[in-house]
Amino acid sequence: MINKNNIALLLAILFCVTALTAIAQKKDGWKLVWREEFNYKGLPDANKWNYENGYVRNHEQQYYTNGRIENARVGNGVLTITGKKETYPNHDYIQGSASWQKKDSLAQYTSASINTNNKVNWQYGRIEVRAKLPHGGGIWPAIWMMGIDRENAGWPACGEIDIMEFIGNHPQDIYATLHFADSASASGHRSSGSKILDSGLQKNFHVYAMEWNEDAMDIYLDDKMYHHFVIDSAGKGINNPFRKPYYLLINLAMGAEWPGPIDDAVLPQQFIIDYIRCYQKKNKN
């Protein structure tokens, strides 16, 4: 027998949850222009996301798989990117190659990296990601952005915005960094960054956000600003990379020089994304 009181209670709870979600998506002075709530099941939405594939950068040890649900799965309202220890065919393998990306026929670790390149990009606004981080030696999750003209301009001239980077051998630190070209530097590269300490990074979900306008960029952990960057610091002309559009990347890297050796004992590890929301300033007129 159906209890009408229970039905009424359930409807009331559902109404409250819906109302709270709507409130959470409102930001004073901001208009929500794009979002990914992961309210479906299966692989990440192909209308929103691309995959990086193979060994990509930094001599990292993970092999990024393409459309493989074992590494990138949507369900229960979240995206879960899983870094695993397993053998997996290297599709770029060339026998006798000296290239670190091609010399091994089998990868020993797999993970996923997704991005919005050629699907959606942003110039100015607020981007926020609610996420729960993995942990352990060699683990390197990141929420970051790359200039859309990377293919033509090259890196670092295209610009890079690291909203959140975390490395397992520094378990209380979150890093925010901007990379850009500098002809006065011997390396041709310059960066501006800060870090913030938090002891509960792997235990709870946190909101990682960036606010960006024509003059400055601010990066936040749970609405606490911990890095401020003046856009003119990267140049005042049209070649300033932070006055151009960017696309978003979400990935879980493993190994390489910065995060250190991978601790196989903690694997698999999961980088869990609850939502991604992108805002632009409301028209003041």
Secondary structure by P-SEA (a helix, b strand, c coil): cccaaaaaaaaaaaaaaaaaaaaaaccccccccccccccccccccccccccccccccccccbbbbccccccccccccbbbbbbbbbbbbccccccccccccccccccccccccccccccccccbbbbbbbbcccccccbbbbbbbbbcccccccccccbbbccbbbbcccccbbbbbbbbbbcccccccccccbbbbbcccccbbbbbbccccccccccccccccccccccccccccccccccbbbbbbbbcccccccccccccccccccccccbbbbbcccccc
